[in-house]
Amino acid sequence: MFEEFKKFAMRGNVIDLAVGVVIGTAFSGIVNSLVKDVIMPPIGLLMGGIDFSNFFVTLKGPDVLTLADAQKAGAVTINYGVFVNTVINFLVVALALFLLIRTINRMQAPPAATEAPPPPEDILLLREIRDSLKQRS
């Protein structure tokens, strides 16, 4: 069983997947910082200095101004501003992956054009009969 597991774990696909997960995790940290520190501040500035992460609705608990204060007070909240940030994170990741895969696909050489295999013998015979009949008419 150990040998079988070793063979499975050392296959290229498993190792590629592990590398992809590690790089994806690191990449998500970069994207989170990009959205939080680069993209959202100008959007918030354009909207009058609004911080999306503080958009929430209090369902139960004290009425406070920030999400951090509501969480400290134990209030039940719907944090739709955090959701907006998460959606923007997703869109940035999806766009970056799309551009990366598109670039990789363009860099790969197109598949070599292979010649079609010769037609079977019966097809060749039928073509000869057809051509012969055309010549008679």
N, C-alpha and C positions, 0 to 999 in steps of 0.2 A: 504494500500500500504506500509506503514511503517513497519508493522509486516512482510509482505512478504519479504521486503528488508532485515530486520533484520535476518530472517530465512536464506536467501541466503548468507548474509555476514558472518554468524556464522557457515556455513557449513565447514567441515574440509578441503575440497579441496581449498577453497578460502583463508583460513588462511595459509595453507601450501604454496600456491603460493606466498602470501605476504612475508612470511618468506624467501622463496627461492629467491625472487627478492632482498630483503635487503641483504641477505648473498652473493648473486651473485655480487651485486654492491661493497660490501666490498672486495670480492675475486678478482674482476677485478683490484682494486687498488693494491693489493698485487702482482698480476701477472704483471701489468704494471711496478711496481718497480723491480720485478725479472728480467724481460726482459731488461729494460733500465739500471739498475744498476749492474746486475750480469751476464747476458748472453751476451749482446751486447759488453761490453768493451773487453772481451777476443777475441770475433770474430773480432772486429775492430783492436785489437792488432795483431792478426794473419794476418790480411790483410794490415798491415803496418801502423797502427794507424788511420785508416779511421773511421769517425763517420757517420754511415748510415743516421742519421737524416739530414745531410747536403748534401745528394745526391738529386739534383734537376736540372731541366732544365728550363732556363729562356726563356719564349716565348716573353715577351715584357717588356722592362725596362732596367735599368742599369745592367751591368755585375759585380756581386759581388761574394765574396767567400763563404759567409754563407747564410743559409736560413733566419736567423733573419734579416740580412742586406737587403736581397731582399724584405722581407715583410715590413720593415721600409720604403724602397724606393718606395713601392707600385708596385713592379714588378709582372707580371703575371707569375706564375711558375707551373711546374708539379713536385710535391714532391714525387718522387718514393722511396726515402729513408725512409720517414715517412710511406709509404705504406708497405715497407719491415718490418719495426718494428711492424706495426699493424698485418701483417700476422703471424709473429713470436709470438706475443701476443695470437692470436687466436689459434695457434697450441699448445702453452703451456696450455691454458685454456682447450682445447679439450682433451689433454692428461691427465691433472689433473682430469677432470670430468670422463673420461673413467676409470682411475684407481680407483677413488672413487666409482663409480657405480659398477665396477667389484668387489671391496672389499665388498660392501654392499650386493651384490647378493650372494657372497660366504658365508657371515655370516648368511644369512637367512637359516632357516631350510628347507630342501627339503620338498615338499608337501607330506603329509601322503598318503601312498598307500591305495587307497580305493578298496575294492573288487568289482568286476564287478557284477552288479545286475543279479539275476537269469534269465535265458532265459524265454521267454513267454511260456505259457502252450502249444500252438500249435507247437512250436519248439520241446518241450520235446516229444510230441506225435509223431511228424515226426521222431525223433531219435529212438523212440521205434519201430516204423514200419520198419525203415531201419535196425535196429539190428535184428529184427525178420526175415526179408527177407534174411539177410546174413546167419542166422543160418539154414534156409531151404535149401540153395544151397550148 
